Amino acid sequence: MAPKTIFPGQTMAMFFLQQQYLSQQGVPDNCLHSPIKPRWGSRAEMEETILHAKTIKGEIEIIFVSSWYHIPRLRLLLWQYRRKGGLPKATIRFVASRGRFINALKESPKVLAQFFGLA
């Protein structure tokens, strides 16, 4: 959830808000993965996406929607899974949304932690 002091009217987790937005933009609902219980954290979300993608037969496309500053960390995670042989055969794209600059400043330590396997 977003901080209540900044977004007091937000009543749903960001994942569900993004899903609603993509649905309104014309992405078919059967193409939106809906976990029963949303998982928090980039690695947990990536693992869930990969596990779900492995259950789909044929060619698939995975689109990660995230803030612009978060895309490098997602790419690093994908690279790590690819090295382990843990990625399904898929076309992978990224869609970057706006993000707050203050959050971008917090991202560098997270990328370093991810790179060294601490996160």
C-alpha positions as protocol buffer text, in pm:
chain_id: "A"
residue {
  index: 1
  type: MET
  ca { x: 0 y: 0 z: 0 }
}
residue {
  index: 2
  type: ALA
  ca { x: 106 y: 357 z: -57 }
}
residue {
  index: 3
  type: PRO
  ca { x: 167 y: 564 z: 257 }
}
residue {
  index: 4
  type: LYS
  ca { x: -167 y: 676 z: 399 }
}
residue {
  index: 5
  type: THR
  ca { x: -27 y: 1024 z: 469 }
}
residue {
  index: 6
  type: ILE
  ca { x: 35 y: 1074 z: 96 }
}
residue {
  index: 7
  type: PHE
  ca { x: -261 y: 879 z: -49 }
}
residue {
  index: 8
  type: PRO
  ca { x: -528 y: 864 z: 222 }
}
residue {
  index: 9
  type: GLY
  ca { x: -797 y: 753 z: -24 }
}
residue {
  index: 10
  type: GLN
  ca { x: -614 y: 444 z: -146 }
}
residue {
  index: 11
  type: THR
  ca { x: -803 y: 138 z: -26 }
}
residue {
  index: 12
  type: MET
  ca { x: -648 y: -131 z: -250 }
}
residue {
  index: 13
  type: ALA
  ca { x: -292 y: -260 z: -287 }
}
residue {
  index: 14
  type: MET
  ca { x: -94 y: -111 z: -575 }
}
residue {
  index: 15
  type: PHE
  ca { x: -101 y: -445 z: -758 }
}
residue {
  index: 16
  type: PHE
  ca { x: -479 y: -437 z: -785 }
}
residue {
  index: 17
  type: LEU
  ca { x: -479 y: -73 z: -893 }
}
residue {
  index: 18
  type: GLN
  ca { x: -229 y: -152 z: -1169 }
}
residue {
  index: 19
  type: GLN
  ca { x: -438 y: -449 z: -1276 }
}
residue {
  index: 20
  type: GLN
  ca { x: -750 y: -230 z: -1300 }
}
residue {
  index: 21
  type: TYR
  ca { x: -558 y: 28 z: -1503 }
}
residue {
  index: 22
  type: LEU
  ca { x: -427 y: -231 z: -1751 }
}
residue {
  index: 23
  type: SER
  ca { x: -774 y: -379 z: -1786 }
}
residue {
  index: 24
  type: GLN
  ca { x: -916 y: -34 z: -1863 }
}
residue {
  index: 25
  type: GLN
  ca { x: -640 y: 14 z: -2124 }
}
residue {
  index: 26
  type: GLY
  ca { x: -766 y: -292 z: -2313 }
}
residue {
  index: 27
  type: VAL
  ca { x: -543 y: -572 z: -2182 }
}
residue {
  index: 28
  type: PRO
  ca { x: -767 y: -881 z: -2168 }
}
residue {
  index: 29
  type: ASP
  ca { x: -835 y: -993 z: -1813 }
}
residue {
  index: 30
  type: ASN
  ca { x: -725 y: -1350 z: -1893 }
}
residue {
  index: 31
  type: CYS
  ca { x: -380 y: -1206 z: -1972 }
}
residue {
  index: 32
  type: LEU
  ca { x: -344 y: -1049 z: -1627 }
}
residue {
  index: 33
  type: HIS
  ca { x: -203 y: -1283 z: -1366 }
}
residue {
  index: 34
  type: SER
  ca { x: -398 y: -1254 z: -1043 }
}
residue {
  index: 35
  type: PRO
  ca { x: -242 y: -1415 z: -738 }
}
residue {
  index: 36
  type: ILE
  ca { x: -473 y: -1519 z: -459 }
}
residue {
  index: 37
  type: LYS
  ca { x: -251 y: -1343 z: -208 }
}
residue {
  index: 38
  type: PRO
  ca { x: -23 y: -1067 z: -341 }
}
residue {
  index: 39
  type: ARG
  ca { x: 339 y: -1112 z: -249 }
}
residue {
  index: 40
  type: TRP
  ca { x: 556 y: -817 z: -160 }
}
residue {
  index: 41
  type: GLY
  ca { x: 905 y: -756 z: -289 }
}
residue {
  index: 42
  type: SER
  ca { x: 1062 y: -774 z: -631 }
}
residue {
  index: 43
  type: ARG
  ca { x: 1208 y: -1121 z: -590 }
}
residue {
  index: 44
  type: ALA
  ca { x: 881 y: -1270 z: -462 }
}
residue {
  index: 45
  type: GLU
  ca { x: 681 y: -1111 z: -744 }
}
residue {
  index: 46
  type: MET
  ca { x: 938 y: -1227 z: -1001 }
}
residue {
  index: 47
  type: GLU
  ca { x: 932 y: -1583 z: -869 }
}
residue {
  index: 48
  type: GLU
  ca { x: 554 y: -1594 z: -880 }
}
residue {
  index: 49
  type: THR
  ca { x: 551 y: -1459 z: -1235 }
}
residue {
  index: 50
  type: ILE
  ca { x: 806 y: -1715 z: -1351 }
}
residue {
  index: 51
  type: LEU
  ca { x: 621 y: -2004 z: -1184 }
}
residue {
  index: 52
  type: HIS
  ca { x: 295 y: -1893 z: -1346 }
}
residue {
  index: 53
  type: ALA
  ca { x: 460 y: -1848 z: -1686 }
}
residue {
  index: 54
  type: LYS
  ca { x: 597 y: -2202 z: -1674 }
}
residue {
  index: 55
  type: THR
  ca { x: 242 y: -2338 z: -1656 }
}
residue {
  index: 56
  type: ILE
  ca { x: 142 y: -2176 z: -1985 }
}
residue {
  index: 57
  type: LYS
  ca { x: 186 y: -2376 z: -2306 }
}
residue {
  index: 58
  type: GLY
  ca { x: 315 y: -2217 z: -2624 }
}
residue {
  index: 59
  type: GLU
  ca { x: 467 y: -1877 z: -2682 }
}
residue {
  index: 60
  type: ILE
  ca { x: 409 y: -1622 z: -2411 }
}
residue {
  index: 61
  type: GLU
  ca { x: 487 y: -1260 z: -2349 }
}
residue {
  index: 62
  type: ILE
  ca { x: 561 y: -1125 z: -2003 }
}
residue {
  index: 63
  type: ILE
  ca { x: 523 y: -753 z: -1947 }
}
residue {
  index: 64
  type: PHE
  ca { x: 657 y: -608 z: -1625 }
}
residue {
  index: 65
  type: VAL
  ca { x: 497 y: -279 z: -1525 }
}
residue {
  index: 66
  type: SER
  ca { x: 696 y: -78 z: -1276 }
}
residue {
  index: 67
  type: SER
  ca { x: 836 y: 263 z: -1198 }
}
residue {
  index: 68
  type: TRP
  ca { x: 1116 y: 378 z: -1430 }
}
residue {
  index: 69
  type: TYR
  ca { x: 1378 y: 363 z: -1156 }
}
residue {
  index: 70
  type: HIS
  ca { x: 1289 y: 4 z: -1067 }
}
residue {
  index: 71
  type: ILE
  ca { x: 1340 y: -143 z: -1416 }
}
residue {
  index: 72
  type: PRO
  ca { x: 1719 y: -194 z: -1376 }
}
residue {
  index: 73
  type: ARG
  ca { x: 1663 y: -405 z: -1064 }
}
residue {
  index: 74
  type: LEU
  ca { x: 1402 y: -615 z: -1245 }
}
residue {
  index: 75
  type: ARG
  ca { x: 1645 y: -665 z: -1533 }
}
residue {
  index: 76
  type: LEU
  ca { x: 1913 y: -775 z: -1285 }
}
residue {
  index: 77
  type: LEU
  ca { x: 1672 y: -1025 z: -1129 }
}
residue {
  index: 78
  type: LEU
  ca { x: 1586 y: -1163 z: -1473 }
}
residue {
  index: 79
  type: TRP
  ca { x: 1955 y: -1193 z: -1556 }
}
residue {
  index: 80
  type: GLN
  ca { x: 2011 y: -1388 z: -1233 }
}
residue {
  index: 81
  type: TYR
  ca { x: 1722 y: -1626 z: -1308 }
}
residue {
  index: 82
  type: ARG
  ca { x: 1839 y: -1667 z: -1669 }
}
residue {
  index: 83
  type: ARG
  ca { x: 2188 y: -1769 z: -1546 }
}
residue {
  index: 84
  type: LYS
  ca { x: 2029 y: -2036 z: -1327 }
}
residue {
  index: 85
  type: GLY
  ca { x: 1817 y: -2161 z: -1617 }
}
residue {
  index: 86
  type: GLY
  ca { x: 1501 y: -2062 z: -1433 }
}
residue {
  index: 87
  type: LEU
  ca { x: 1329 y: -1858 z: -1703 }
}
residue {
  index: 88
  type: PRO
  ca { x: 1059 y: -1999 z: -1930 }
}
residue {
  index: 89
  type: LYS
  ca { x: 1084 y: -1931 z: -2302 }
}
residue {
  index: 90
  type: ALA
  ca { x: 906 y: -1598 z: -2331 }
}
residue {
  index: 91
  type: THR
  ca { x: 923 y: -1253 z: -2480 }
}
residue {
  index: 92
  type: ILE
  ca { x: 986 y: -1014 z: -2194 }
}
residue {
  index: 93
  type: ARG
  ca { x: 908 y: -643 z: -2209 }
}
residue {
  index: 94
  type: PHE
  ca { x: 901 y: -359 z: -1960 }
}
residue {
  index: 95
  type: VAL
  ca { x: 659 y: -70 z: -1925 }
}
residue {
  index: 96
  type: ALA
  ca { x: 785 y: 215 z: -1711 }
}
residue {
  index: 97
  type: SER
  ca { x: 550 y: 440 z: -1522 }
}
residue {
  index: 98
  type: ARG
  ca { x: 629 y: 762 z: -1346 }
}
residue {
  index: 99
  type: GLY
  ca { x: 780 y: 735 z: -1005 }
}
residue {
  index: 100
  type: ARG
  ca { x: 880 y: 972 z: -731 }
}
residue {
  index: 101
  type: PHE
  ca { x: 1240 y: 1090 z: -750 }
}
residue {
  index: 102
  type: ILE
  ca { x: 1295 y: 1033 z: -378 }
}
residue {
  index: 103
  type: ASN
  ca { x: 1222 y: 663 z: -435 }
}
residue {
  index: 104
  type: ALA
  ca { x: 1481 y: 657 z: -714 }
}
residue {
  index: 105
  type: LEU
  ca { x: 1743 y: 769 z: -464 }
}
residue {
  index: 106
  type: LYS
  ca { x: 1660 y: 469 z: -245 }
}
residue {
  index: 107
  type: GLU
  ca { x: 1698 y: 227 z: -535 }
}
residue {
  index: 108
  type: SER
  ca { x: 2081 y: 221 z: -567 }
}
residue {
  index: 109
  type: PRO
  ca { x: 2144 y: 33 z: -239 }
}
residue {
  index: 110
  type: LYS
  ca { x: 1871 y: -214 z: -335 }
}
residue {
  index: 111
  type: VAL
  ca { x: 2036 y: -282 z: -672 }
}
residue {
  index: 112
  type: LEU
  ca { x: 2371 y: -340 z: -502 }
}
residue {
  index: 113
  type: ALA
  ca { x: 2212 y: -574 z: -247 }
}
residue {
  index: 114
  type: GLN
  ca { x: 2039 y: -760 z: -530 }
}
residue {
  index: 115
  type: PHE
  ca { x: 2365 y: -792 z: -725 }
}
residue {
  index: 116
  type: PHE
  ca { x: 2554 y: -938 z: -430 }
}
residue {
  index: 117
  type: GLY
  ca { x: 2266 y: -1171 z: -340 }
}
residue {
  index: 118
  type: LEU
  ca { x: 2182 y: -998 z: -14 }
}
residue {
  index: 119
  type: ALA
  ca { x: 1822 y: -918 z: -106 }
}
